[in-house]
Amino acid sequence: MSKDISEIDAYLGAGDTLDERMMLAQGALAGFELTSLIYDFTPVKYDHEGRLVTPAWLSMRNLPADMIKVWCEDGLYQIDPVQQLAFKTHLPFVWSYRADGKTPLNRILNRDHGPVIDYVHDSRITCGVSVPVHMPNGECAVVTGIRQDAGHDFEDVIDKHVADFTLFAHVLHEKIYPLFDEETLSARPIHLTPRERECVSYAAEGLSAKEISLKLSRSVPTVVMHLNAAARKLSAANRAQLIARAAHYRLIG
């Protein structure tokens, strides 16, 4: 694969859809001595209790057919140590689940990660490299390349490709992100109705329920109803917590 940004951009841009661009990206993996590809995107990385938020868009290439379901529906995403590490660093990193691995991942593995560790060993996808892409507004994408049936020299072999794969990953993100629809970009683990968001936004500006009612030409009880509904959804015990959690999920401006 070319190391030139413009050539990578043109190569990936030959695809018109998300799937086509991911397919092209998969086709370039051999040049990095990788076999499989993951791209995930989330507008909000953590919920208000510190758990990882299931991605709004996730694509896996040349990986087990059940992996997306297991990660997104069965909860392995929330305990995925590669994902946990990616959200805490801006640097690309090589990882290994092997007992003799000497990667940053090996320093954080513990029994809580057991289901993930078992899955990757059973699937023979124990080694890879991940590139986090943190955006200024709090969104995050992670591009991961995996080597199936990696040899014991994987860490030495992949070292010479990390810089090139990082460049490739960032260009891939730039070609994927503009194709996301509004639903993907606005996905949140908590959903507030437009009226609830409006009331919370005014509350965040310091307006009382009465003042909000005047702004919206609604009764005070109606405004209170919307604020209470938003508080229940966000498990907020008071107005300050309601505003803080709504801001955390970027539900208010």
C-alpha angles and dihedrals in degrees: 000000000000118000091213116106094216092051093048089048092051092046095052092038090063086082117079100197137047091253093048092051092048089049090053090048090052089053090058096053096091089067088064093043089248128128108192138042138206127185119180131175131191128176090206120031101197137026120230090271093055098256121137113260115232108252121262090221128021129173125182124188127198093357133120113300093235097048098097091050093047092049100041104030104027095046104246091126090066091057098036104129093201089057092045090053093045092056091054100050138052093203128089113248139194114227139194133183092199119117091236094048119127099197130119087259093062090060093060103037115118140155091280087070092054099116091050093046091051092048097050092046092048089049094044093235099122100134135055150120127254131200117198118208110198115191125209093246094056098264117132137197126187123201113198130186118196133195111214114215090006117193123239089259092061095115092054094043096048095047092079091053101045096091094047093044090050091055090046091049093052092049090047090053090050089053095045103042098063090056095060114112124229092261091059094045093048097041112135132172087232121054122203123184116244090255092049091051090048093052093046091048091054090046088054088057089058099257119149122231089259092052091048090050090056091049092051099034089236131125121267092244089054092052091047089050091055093046092049091048090052091047091053092051091050094041087235118166096199143005095271091054091045092055093043093051093044088053091047090058090041090239090140130048 
